[in-house]
Amino acid sequence: MLLVMKFGGTSLGDGARIGQAAALAHREIANGHQVVVVASAMSGVTNQLIAAAQLAARGDESLIAETRRRLFAQHIAAAQAVTPSREAQDRLIAQSDRQLTVFENLARSVHILGELTARGLDAVAALGESLCVPLVAQALRERGLAAEAIEATELIVTDDHFGNASPLMPETAAQARARLMPLVQGGTVAVVTGFMGATRGGVTTTLGRGGSDYSATILGAALDADEVWIWTDVNGVMTADPRIVPQARTLPEISYAEAAELSYFGAKVLHPKTLMPIASKNKPVRILNTFEPEHPGTRIVPQAANGGRGAVKGITAIKRLCILSLEGRGMGGVPGVAAKLFAAVARQSVSVMMIAQSSSELDICIVIEDDAAARAIAAIEQEFELERLRGDVDGVRAQRQVTIVAVVGAGLRATPGIAARVFGVLAERGINVISIAQGSSEYNLSLVVQDSDADESLRAIHQAFELEKV
């Protein structure tokens, strides 16, 4: 069986953890599996690189040398922990020094120019993974395995949407198979940088924060792997955030659609795009805990059996949002109002997370991130300036500090009374529901409450559906 095993930053936080990750890969190879490893940057590294570059763009170069010094010390310590060989340590340290010189040169160029473009930020942010993969490869060699560190820029071909690039799968599949399959068939473990790719012209791109999960499923699909295993610091996908709902439990199995809904609506275990590449292959994805490797975690499959556990699988929330309502007596029956509204916010690159419209068509509301509210309001008012002058549209009303709570489960489709139970339990707690939406797929029921009511809403719904008994 061919496995793609991805290890996140907390799983690679220092030399000891890198060694543990290598041991987990070695265990599966000893069990007869072929393994490709995808590695994130060490915990906290990417944030430090980005912070130094952003400060340099504002005219302050003070963090550049300090960040280089701190990260160099961190990777020296990791190299010394990974291998006792002085020769191997020196090689790893020299590789780290070269990568950090690239960082320093990029950051000083940003300081001189006084500008950090999206392309430049990708070049800086991707260096964390480049610093880490040689350490992981060496940790595998220490266990008697052949291993090779590989930059994903050689494998994953993307568009040029810097900061949130998307893979061009036919070209990626061709390059990944040509580069990796000879290694796999020859018994060498490929250790690939997560989070990054490159345009057709070879310019480094990144797949969005948390994109190493995405990298793993891109490569899993490209190589036609049997399974993708994502090693993280939690025991799989949970029924709710355990920091808010102490009774939350790990879900043993969920469907692609359920996992996608949970990740989109705030569950942090998966990057929202993770399942897109692998979905067409109908292969399972496992979420496992590096720090509790014997735990079975969560298995994500094309269609999960309900198993008599009820319609609702999990609940999650996105906080610090804003509802924008466009209202007016002249909107009723007028074609194109919604199109103009969405076009206005799209031009500002504002993502719409939820939509609701009255049947009378006299008002339409959208939910967006609170940070984007000011520019979205300005764009909408400009778009509807003529309608406002005619009195057809009253204007835009904003309600801030709100949260989307999403109730997720494939069983919502065929189970009557779900909405009644949700709204009933919230009413019992004195929680007001501001807006409601349900997609035609019926995998989720979304509702908006005040930020101050969000945590209590999650606890109340979790208890009402007895999700602690999963």
N, C-alpha and C positions, 0 to 999 in steps of 0.2 A: 504494500500500500504506500502511495506517495503522499506525504504530509507536508503542508506548508505550516510552519510554526512561527508565530509572531510573538516577540517579547517586548512589552512596553517599558517606558522609562523607569517606573518603580521596580520592575523586575530586573533592571540593569543598573541599579542605583550606585553600586560600587563594585569593586573587584570580587568580593564574596558572592554577591548576587549574580554577577556575570558567570561565575563558576557554577552556581546553582542552575542557571538557565542552560548552560552547556551540558550539565549532568542530565537534565530533563530531555534534551535532544538526544544525548547518547543513549539513554534508556530506551527510547523508541527505536533507535537504530539497532540496538541489541535485540529488540523484539522482532526484528526482521523488516522494519519499515525503511523506506527511503525518505530523507528529510531535507527540505530547503528551509533555512532560517531567515526571517525578516526581523531586523533589529531597529528599535527606536534609539534616540539619543539617551544618554544617561539622564536620570531625573534632574530637572532644573536647568540643564545646559542650554536648551533652545531659548528659554526665557531670558537667560543672561546674555546670549548673543544678540537677541532682538533689542533688549533694553539698551545695550551699549551702542548699537547702530542708530537707534531712534534718538538717543541723547546726542550723538555726534551730528545728526542732521539738524539739531537745534543749536548747533554751534559749540557744544561742550564735548571735548574729547577726553575728559578725565576718566571715563569708565573703560576706555579701550585697553590701555595697558593693564589696568587692574583686572579686567575680565580675562585677558590673556593669561596673566599670572595665576589667577585663581583656577581657571580651567586646566592649565598646564599641570598645576600641582595635583588636581583631582585625577587627571588621566595618568600621571606618573604613579600615583598611589594605586590606581586600579591595575596598571601594568605589573607592578611589583606583587600585587595580590594574585593576579591571574597565573603568573609563571615564576618559578624560581630561577630560570635560566637567565643569566646576565646578558647573554647575546640576544635572546628574544626580547628582554626588557629594553635593551638599547634600541632595537629595531622599532618596537612599539612607540617608544618615547620620541624617536626621530620622526615617525609618521605623525604623531600628535603635534610636534613642533611645526611641521610643514603645513598642516591644516590650520593651525592657529596663526601662522604667518599670513596665510591667505585671508583669514578673518581680519587681522590687523590692517592689511593693505586695503581691503574693501571698506572697512570702517573709517580709515583715514581719508579715503577718496570721498566717502559720503560727507565727512566733516568739511573737506575743501569745497565740495559742490554746494553744501548746505541743503541737500535734497536726498531723500531716500525713496526711490521709486519702488513699485511693487516688484519689478524684476530684480532690483538690487536687494530688496528684503528677502526674496526667495534664495538668492545666492548666499546670503548670510545665514538664514535660518536653517538651511539644509546641512550646514557644516557639523551640526551636533551628531547626526547619524554617521557622517564620514569619520568622525573621531571615534565612534563606538565600535563599528563593525570589525576593525582589526583586533580589538580586544576580545570580542566574542569568538572570532576565528581562532585566535591563539588558545583560548580556553578549551575549545574543541580539540585542538592538536594535543593539548596536555592530557587528554583522555584517549590518545592513540588514534584519533580520527584525522583523515585528510580533510582540510578545510581551506576555503578561499574566500576572501573578502571582496565583494563586488558592489560597485556603485549602481544604483537603480537607473541612473542616467543612461546606462548602456542597454537597459531593458525596457523601461516603461516610456512609451512615446505619448506625449500629451499635446493638448492645444496650448495656446499662449495666454490663457487666463491665469496670470501670475497670482499666487496666493491661494488659489482654489481651482487648480487645473483639473481637467478631466482626461482620462486615458483614451487614446485612439486604439481600440482593442485589436483590430486585425494586424496593425503594424507591431503593437506590443507583443501579441502572441508569437509572431514570426521571430522577433528579436529575442524574446525571452527563451523560446524553445531552442533556438540556435545556440544561444550562449550557455544555458543552464542544463539542458538535457544530457549533453556529453559528460558534464560533471556528475550529474545524478547517476547515470548509467555506469560511470567509472568508479563510483563509491566515494566521491568527494562531496562534502557538505558545502553548498553555496551559502554564504552569509551576506544577505543583501540589505542595503540601506533602505529603511522605510521612509515614508513621508514625501519622497521626491521622485521626480521623473525628469524628462527633458523634451523640449520641442523637437520637431523634425530637424531644425537647424542646430540642435545640440545645446540649447540654452536651458539652464537648470530651472525647473519649476517645482512648486510644492503643491500637495493635494489638499491643503487645508489643515488646520490644527487638529491633532489626533489622527492624521492621515495614514499612520503606519498600519492601522487595521485595514484601511482601504488598499494599501499596497499589497497586503497579504492576500486579499481576495482577488485583486487584479492578477497577481502571479498565480494564484490557485486556479483561476479560470484559464489563464494563458497556457499553463502546463497540464491542464486537465487533471489536477490533483484529486485524490480520493476524498480528502477532508482538509479543512483549514482550521487550525487550532490557535486561538488568540489567548495568550497567557497574560494575565493582568493581576491586580491586587485584590480582587473580590471573587466570591464563589459563584460567578455566573450572573445571569440576569435575574433581578429580584422583583418581587411583587410590588415593591415601592422602595423609596430611598430609606434605608435603615436608620439614617441620622434623624429622620423626621418620624418614621413609623418603626418603632423598635421591634414590632412583631413581624416585620417583613421577612419573607422566606425566599430561597432560591427556587426558580422555576426549572424543573428538570428538562422540559422540552417545550419549545414554542415554534411557531411557524415563521417563515420569512416575513410575512405581512405583519404579524404581531410584533416581531422584533424591530421592524422598520418604523412602525408607529411609535413604539416606546422610545426608540433612539431619537426620532424627529422631535418628539414632545418632551425632551429634556433628560431622558435616561442617559447617563454619561458612560455606560459600559462600552457602547459602540459608536464609532463615527457614523453619522447618518447615511453616508453613501456606501457603507461597508458591504452590504448585501447585493448591491446592484450588479457587480461583475459576475458573481457566482450563481445568481438566481437562475440564469439560463442553463446552467450545468446540472441543477438539481442535486448538488452535493451538500452535505451537512457542514455547518460551522460550529465549533465548540468554543465556549468561553470557560476558561479554566484559571485557577488561582495558583500562581507561582509559589506562594507561601503556604499553601495547603494542597499540594499536588495530588493527593489521593482523593480529594473531593471530586465527585463526578461532574460538577459544574452544570452548565446549560447547553443542551444540544439544540441548534437551530436548524430546522428542516423545512422542505417545501410545504408540507401540510402536516401540522401537529394534530395528534389525536386529542380530543377533549378529555377523554378518560373519566368522564363523570365528575370533573372537578368544578363545573360551573362555567357560566358564559364569560365571566371576567377573568382575565389572566393577570393584569397588573394595572397600576395607576401611576401617573407621573405628572410633572408640572413644569411649566416655564414661567418664571417670575419676572418682575420689572418690565412689564409690557404697557402698551397704551392702546386704547380703543379710539379710533377716529370715526365719527359718524357724519355722513353727508346727508343733509335733510332738506326737504323743500316740497311745497305743494305742486310745483310744476314738474316734478320728476316722474310722476305717475304715467306709465305707458309710453314714455319717451325712449326710443331705442338709443343705445350707445352710451348711456350714463355710466354703467359699470366699466365699459371698455375705456372711457376717458379717465375714470378714477384710477384704474390699474395702470394705465399708460403713464399717468403723472408720477405715481410712486415708483414705477419701474425705471423711469429716467433718473431717479435719484438712487438707484440700486438698493431700494428698500424691499425686504422680503415680507410678504403678507402671510401671516401664520394662520389666520382664521378669517372667515367671511360670513356675514349674516345679512339678510335682507328681508324686510317686511313684505307680506304678500300684496300689500297695496302699492308697493314700489315707491313709497314716499320717503323712505330712508334706507340707506345701506351703510353698514359699518365693517371696518376691517381692524384686525389686531396686528400691531407691529411692535418692534422693540422700542422701548421708551427713548433710547438715545437717538433714534431716527425721527422722533415725532416732529421736531421743529422744522426740519427741511421737508418732510412729507406734507405738513400743513401748508407751508409756503407754496409747494408745487401744486397741490390740489386747488388752493385758492386762485392761483394764477391760471390754472387750466379752466376753471369754472367762472372766471371773471365776468364774462358776458352774461351768463345765466344768473349770476348774483345781481348784476345791474338791472336785469329784467324782472327780478323777483321770483324767478323759478326755483332758485336754490337759496336757502337761508345762510349757508356757510358750513364750516367744519367745526364740529364740537369734539373736544378731546377729553377723555377720561383716563387719567394716568394712575400708575401704581396698581396695576391689575395683573392677574395670573391666569393662564390657561391651565385647567386641570383636565387631563385626558384619561378616560376610562377605556382600556384596551382589551380586546379579546375577540377571536373569531366567532365565538358563540353568541355575540351580540346580534348577529344577523337573524338567528332563528329563535331567540328567547324573548318572549313578551315580558314587559314589566320592568326592564332594566332601568329605563329613564325614570320611571315612577319611584323605584327604590332609591336611586341616586338623589333625586330632588327631595324625596321624603325625608331621608336621613339628614340632608343639609338644612331643611326647614326645621327639623327638630333641634338642631344646634343653633338656630337663629342666623344662618348664613344665607345671604342674598345672592342669587344667581343673576348676573348682569346680562349675559348673552349665552346662546346655545348654538351648536352646530353638530351635524352628524354627516359624515361622508356617505356617498352612495354605496361604498364597499361595506359599510356598517362594521368595520373593524374597530372604530373608535367613536366614542361620544365625548365631545369637547364642550366644556363650559367655562365661562369667565367669572371669576370672583375677585374681590379686593385682595391685594397682597397680604393684608393683615389676617385674612381668613384662609389663606392657602394651606398652611400646615394642618389646621384643624379639619379642613375639607378632606385632605388626603387620609388622615387618621380615621375620620368618620366613614368614608367610603370603603376603606380597607376592612374595617370592622364589620360593616353591613354585609359585605360579600364573603366574610370569613376567609379572607385570603391567607391568613396565618396558618390555615390547615392544609395548604398546598403540599 
